[in-house]
Amino acid sequence: MASTRTDWTRAEILSGLHESPAFVYRALQIMYARQTDDEQAAGVTAHDNGVGFNGTDAEFLSSVAERSKPYGKLTTRQCDAVRRALVKYVGQLVSAANSGEKAAL
């Protein structure tokens, strides 16, 4: 269940990423939802808007986000790779969690 908190910190987001596969999955889906529709469709970053994945991560993380949706979770291998990639998006995740975005942590 998503939290309704509005006081998430960077440390709490990092802790969640390192401790909970379910948290990693939710964080991935939040970041994927921040991609524009055309970016999601193409699996790339097409807009330099400071939101969503960067160009380096877009293809891989978009693919994992889409493929994992039917299962509602990540495999252990996916979780490890996604966790490493999501660390650079902690600022966006804090913002998303504290603003109550859809699929909040």
PyMOL CGO cylinders between C-alpha atoms (Angstrom):
from pymol import cmd
from pymol.cgo import CYLINDER

trace = [
    CYLINDER, 0.00, 0.00, 0.00, 1.28, 3.46, -0.88, 0.3, 1, 1, 1, 1, 1, 1,
    CYLINDER, 1.28, 3.46, -0.88, 2.09, 5.86, 1.93, 0.3, 1, 1, 1, 1, 1, 1,
    CYLINDER, 2.09, 5.86, 1.93, 0.38, 9.22, 2.37, 0.3, 1, 1, 1, 1, 1, 1,
    CYLINDER, 0.38, 9.22, 2.37, 3.42, 10.73, 4.09, 0.3, 1, 1, 1, 1, 1, 1,
    CYLINDER, 3.42, 10.73, 4.09, 4.72, 14.09, 2.92, 0.3, 1, 1, 1, 1, 1, 1,
    CYLINDER, 4.72, 14.09, 2.92, 7.98, 14.20, 4.86, 0.3, 1, 1, 1, 1, 1, 1,
    CYLINDER, 7.98, 14.20, 4.86, 10.24, 11.66, 3.17, 0.3, 1, 1, 1, 1, 1, 1,
    CYLINDER, 10.24, 11.66, 3.17, 13.99, 12.31, 3.41, 0.3, 1, 1, 1, 1, 1, 1,
    CYLINDER, 13.99, 12.31, 3.41, 16.84, 11.32, 1.12, 0.3, 1, 1, 1, 1, 1, 1,
    CYLINDER, 16.84, 11.32, 1.12, 18.15, 8.98, 3.82, 0.3, 1, 1, 1, 1, 1, 1,
    CYLINDER, 18.15, 8.98, 3.82, 14.79, 7.20, 4.10, 0.3, 1, 1, 1, 1, 1, 1,
    CYLINDER, 14.79, 7.20, 4.10, 14.54, 6.75, 0.33, 0.3, 1, 1, 1, 1, 1, 1,
    CYLINDER, 14.54, 6.75, 0.33, 18.10, 5.36, 0.18, 0.3, 1, 1, 1, 1, 1, 1,
    CYLINDER, 18.10, 5.36, 0.18, 17.36, 3.06, 3.09, 0.3, 1, 1, 1, 1, 1, 1,
    CYLINDER, 17.36, 3.06, 3.09, 14.20, 1.79, 1.38, 0.3, 1, 1, 1, 1, 1, 1,
    CYLINDER, 14.20, 1.79, 1.38, 16.09, 1.15, -1.84, 0.3, 1, 1, 1, 1, 1, 1,
    CYLINDER, 16.09, 1.15, -1.84, 18.73, -0.88, 0.00, 0.3, 1, 1, 1, 1, 1, 1,
    CYLINDER, 18.73, -0.88, 0.00, 16.39, -2.80, 2.29, 0.3, 1, 1, 1, 1, 1, 1,
    CYLINDER, 16.39, -2.80, 2.29, 13.20, -3.62, 0.40, 0.3, 1, 1, 1, 1, 1, 1,
    CYLINDER, 13.20, -3.62, 0.40, 12.70, -5.20, -3.03, 0.3, 1, 1, 1, 1, 1, 1,
    CYLINDER, 12.70, -5.20, -3.03, 9.07, -3.99, -2.93, 0.3, 1, 1, 1, 1, 1, 1,
    CYLINDER, 9.07, -3.99, -2.93, 10.31, -0.44, -2.36, 0.3, 1, 1, 1, 1, 1, 1,
    CYLINDER, 10.31, -0.44, -2.36, 12.69, -0.75, -5.33, 0.3, 1, 1, 1, 1, 1, 1,
    CYLINDER, 12.69, -0.75, -5.33, 9.79, -1.92, -7.51, 0.3, 1, 1, 1, 1, 1, 1,
    CYLINDER, 9.79, -1.92, -7.51, 7.56, 0.99, -6.43, 0.3, 1, 1, 1, 1, 1, 1,
    CYLINDER, 7.56, 0.99, -6.43, 10.40, 3.49, -6.94, 0.3, 1, 1, 1, 1, 1, 1,
    CYLINDER, 10.40, 3.49, -6.94, 11.00, 2.12, -10.45, 0.3, 1, 1, 1, 1, 1, 1,
    CYLINDER, 11.00, 2.12, -10.45, 7.32, 2.48, -11.32, 0.3, 1, 1, 1, 1, 1, 1,
    CYLINDER, 7.32, 2.48, -11.32, 7.26, 6.05, -9.96, 0.3, 1, 1, 1, 1, 1, 1,
    CYLINDER, 7.26, 6.05, -9.96, 10.24, 7.01, -12.08, 0.3, 1, 1, 1, 1, 1, 1,
    CYLINDER, 10.24, 7.01, -12.08, 8.78, 5.27, -15.12, 0.3, 1, 1, 1, 1, 1, 1,
    CYLINDER, 8.78, 5.27, -15.12, 5.53, 7.18, -14.67, 0.3, 1, 1, 1, 1, 1, 1,
    CYLINDER, 5.53, 7.18, -14.67, 7.57, 10.39, -14.78, 0.3, 1, 1, 1, 1, 1, 1,
    CYLINDER, 7.57, 10.39, -14.78, 8.65, 9.61, -18.35, 0.3, 1, 1, 1, 1, 1, 1,
    CYLINDER, 8.65, 9.61, -18.35, 6.48, 11.29, -20.97, 0.3, 1, 1, 1, 1, 1, 1,
    CYLINDER, 6.48, 11.29, -20.97, 4.13, 9.09, -23.00, 0.3, 1, 1, 1, 1, 1, 1,
    CYLINDER, 4.13, 9.09, -23.00, 6.34, 9.26, -26.08, 0.3, 1, 1, 1, 1, 1, 1,
    CYLINDER, 6.34, 9.26, -26.08, 9.42, 8.41, -23.99, 0.3, 1, 1, 1, 1, 1, 1,
    CYLINDER, 9.42, 8.41, -23.99, 7.62, 5.41, -22.50, 0.3, 1, 1, 1, 1, 1, 1,
    CYLINDER, 7.62, 5.41, -22.50, 6.54, 4.22, -25.94, 0.3, 1, 1, 1, 1, 1, 1,
    CYLINDER, 6.54, 4.22, -25.94, 10.05, 4.50, -27.36, 0.3, 1, 1, 1, 1, 1, 1,
    CYLINDER, 10.05, 4.50, -27.36, 11.94, 3.45, -24.22, 0.3, 1, 1, 1, 1, 1, 1,
    CYLINDER, 11.94, 3.45, -24.22, 14.22, 6.47, -24.48, 0.3, 1, 1, 1, 1, 1, 1,
    CYLINDER, 14.22, 6.47, -24.48, 14.63, 9.93, -23.03, 0.3, 1, 1, 1, 1, 1, 1,
    CYLINDER, 14.63, 9.93, -23.03, 13.58, 12.46, -25.64, 0.3, 1, 1, 1, 1, 1, 1,
    CYLINDER, 13.58, 12.46, -25.64, 13.02, 15.57, -23.52, 0.3, 1, 1, 1, 1, 1, 1,
    CYLINDER, 13.02, 15.57, -23.52, 15.63, 17.38, -21.45, 0.3, 1, 1, 1, 1, 1, 1,
    CYLINDER, 15.63, 17.38, -21.45, 13.14, 18.25, -18.70, 0.3, 1, 1, 1, 1, 1, 1,
    CYLINDER, 13.14, 18.25, -18.70, 14.97, 16.96, -15.63, 0.3, 1, 1, 1, 1, 1, 1,
    CYLINDER, 14.97, 16.96, -15.63, 12.19, 14.47, -14.92, 0.3, 1, 1, 1, 1, 1, 1,
    CYLINDER, 12.19, 14.47, -14.92, 12.28, 10.71, -15.30, 0.3, 1, 1, 1, 1, 1, 1,
    CYLINDER, 12.28, 10.71, -15.30, 15.24, 8.63, -16.43, 0.3, 1, 1, 1, 1, 1, 1,
    CYLINDER, 15.24, 8.63, -16.43, 18.35, 10.04, -18.05, 0.3, 1, 1, 1, 1, 1, 1,
    CYLINDER, 18.35, 10.04, -18.05, 19.37, 8.98, -21.54, 0.3, 1, 1, 1, 1, 1, 1,
    CYLINDER, 19.37, 8.98, -21.54, 21.79, 6.34, -20.27, 0.3, 1, 1, 1, 1, 1, 1,
    CYLINDER, 21.79, 6.34, -20.27, 19.22, 4.54, -18.13, 0.3, 1, 1, 1, 1, 1, 1,
    CYLINDER, 19.22, 4.54, -18.13, 16.01, 5.05, -20.10, 0.3, 1, 1, 1, 1, 1, 1,
    CYLINDER, 16.01, 5.05, -20.10, 16.10, 1.97, -22.32, 0.3, 1, 1, 1, 1, 1, 1,
    CYLINDER, 16.10, 1.97, -22.32, 17.02, -0.51, -19.58, 0.3, 1, 1, 1, 1, 1, 1,
    CYLINDER, 17.02, -0.51, -19.58, 14.84, 0.89, -16.78, 0.3, 1, 1, 1, 1, 1, 1,
    CYLINDER, 14.84, 0.89, -16.78, 11.84, 1.41, -19.07, 0.3, 1, 1, 1, 1, 1, 1,
    CYLINDER, 11.84, 1.41, -19.07, 12.13, -2.17, -20.27, 0.3, 1, 1, 1, 1, 1, 1,
    CYLINDER, 12.13, -2.17, -20.27, 12.31, -3.56, -16.73, 0.3, 1, 1, 1, 1, 1, 1,
    CYLINDER, 12.31, -3.56, -16.73, 9.43, -1.33, -15.60, 0.3, 1, 1, 1, 1, 1, 1,
    CYLINDER, 9.43, -1.33, -15.60, 7.18, -2.56, -18.42, 0.3, 1, 1, 1, 1, 1, 1,
    CYLINDER, 7.18, -2.56, -18.42, 8.16, -6.24, -18.14, 0.3, 1, 1, 1, 1, 1, 1,
    CYLINDER, 8.16, -6.24, -18.14, 7.68, -6.31, -14.36, 0.3, 1, 1, 1, 1, 1, 1,
    CYLINDER, 7.68, -6.31, -14.36, 4.23, -4.65, -14.29, 0.3, 1, 1, 1, 1, 1, 1,
    CYLINDER, 4.23, -4.65, -14.29, 2.22, -7.87, -14.77, 0.3, 1, 1, 1, 1, 1, 1,
    CYLINDER, 2.22, -7.87, -14.77, 4.02, -9.47, -11.82, 0.3, 1, 1, 1, 1, 1, 1,
    CYLINDER, 4.02, -9.47, -11.82, 4.08, -6.48, -9.47, 0.3, 1, 1, 1, 1, 1, 1,
    CYLINDER, 4.08, -6.48, -9.47, 7.64, -7.24, -8.45, 0.3, 1, 1, 1, 1, 1, 1,
    CYLINDER, 7.64, -7.24, -8.45, 11.19, -7.64, -9.72, 0.3, 1, 1, 1, 1, 1, 1,
    CYLINDER, 11.19, -7.64, -9.72, 13.35, -10.72, -9.88, 0.3, 1, 1, 1, 1, 1, 1,
    CYLINDER, 13.35, -10.72, -9.88, 16.38, -10.70, -7.56, 0.3, 1, 1, 1, 1, 1, 1,
    CYLINDER, 16.38, -10.70, -7.56, 18.68, -9.93, -10.47, 0.3, 1, 1, 1, 1, 1, 1,
    CYLINDER, 18.68, -9.93, -10.47, 16.45, -7.13, -11.77, 0.3, 1, 1, 1, 1, 1, 1,
    CYLINDER, 16.45, -7.13, -11.77, 16.15, -5.69, -8.27, 0.3, 1, 1, 1, 1, 1, 1,
    CYLINDER, 16.15, -5.69, -8.27, 19.91, -5.53, -7.81, 0.3, 1, 1, 1, 1, 1, 1,
    CYLINDER, 19.91, -5.53, -7.81, 20.45, -3.79, -11.16, 0.3, 1, 1, 1, 1, 1, 1,
    CYLINDER, 20.45, -3.79, -11.16, 17.52, -1.40, -10.73, 0.3, 1, 1, 1, 1, 1, 1,
    CYLINDER, 17.52, -1.40, -10.73, 18.58, -0.53, -7.16, 0.3, 1, 1, 1, 1, 1, 1,
    CYLINDER, 18.58, -0.53, -7.16, 22.04, 0.49, -8.37, 0.3, 1, 1, 1, 1, 1, 1,
    CYLINDER, 22.04, 0.49, -8.37, 20.55, 2.65, -11.12, 0.3, 1, 1, 1, 1, 1, 1,
    CYLINDER, 20.55, 2.65, -11.12, 17.87, 4.32, -8.98, 0.3, 1, 1, 1, 1, 1, 1,
    CYLINDER, 17.87, 4.32, -8.98, 20.32, 5.69, -6.42, 0.3, 1, 1, 1, 1, 1, 1,
    CYLINDER, 20.32, 5.69, -6.42, 20.99, 8.64, -8.75, 0.3, 1, 1, 1, 1, 1, 1,
    CYLINDER, 20.99, 8.64, -8.75, 17.26, 9.50, -8.81, 0.3, 1, 1, 1, 1, 1, 1,
    CYLINDER, 17.26, 9.50, -8.81, 16.82, 9.87, -5.03, 0.3, 1, 1, 1, 1, 1, 1,
    CYLINDER, 16.82, 9.87, -5.03, 16.06, 13.59, -5.36, 0.3, 1, 1, 1, 1, 1, 1,
    CYLINDER, 16.06, 13.59, -5.36, 13.25, 12.92, -7.82, 0.3, 1, 1, 1, 1, 1, 1,
    CYLINDER, 13.25, 12.92, -7.82, 11.93, 10.10, -5.64, 0.3, 1, 1, 1, 1, 1, 1,
    CYLINDER, 11.93, 10.10, -5.64, 11.84, 12.35, -2.57, 0.3, 1, 1, 1, 1, 1, 1,
    CYLINDER, 11.84, 12.35, -2.57, 9.98, 14.98, -4.59, 0.3, 1, 1, 1, 1, 1, 1,
    CYLINDER, 9.98, 14.98, -4.59, 7.52, 12.40, -5.97, 0.3, 1, 1, 1, 1, 1, 1,
    CYLINDER, 7.52, 12.40, -5.97, 6.87, 10.83, -2.57, 0.3, 1, 1, 1, 1, 1, 1,
    CYLINDER, 6.87, 10.83, -2.57, 6.36, 14.17, -0.84, 0.3, 1, 1, 1, 1, 1, 1,
    CYLINDER, 6.36, 14.17, -0.84, 4.08, 15.54, -3.54, 0.3, 1, 1, 1, 1, 1, 1,
    CYLINDER, 4.08, 15.54, -3.54, 1.76, 12.53, -3.41, 0.3, 1, 1, 1, 1, 1, 1,
    CYLINDER, 1.76, 12.53, -3.41, 2.34, 11.48, -7.02, 0.3, 1, 1, 1, 1, 1, 1,
    CYLINDER, 2.34, 11.48, -7.02, 0.49, 8.45, -8.26, 0.3, 1, 1, 1, 1, 1, 1,
    CYLINDER, 0.49, 8.45, -8.26, 2.14, 5.21, -7.09, 0.3, 1, 1, 1, 1, 1, 1,
    CYLINDER, 2.14, 5.21, -7.09, 3.86, 7.03, -4.22, 0.3, 1, 1, 1, 1, 1, 1,
    CYLINDER, 3.86, 7.03, -4.22, 6.17, 5.08, -2.00, 0.3, 1, 1, 1, 1, 1, 1,
]
cmd.load_cgo(trace, "trace")
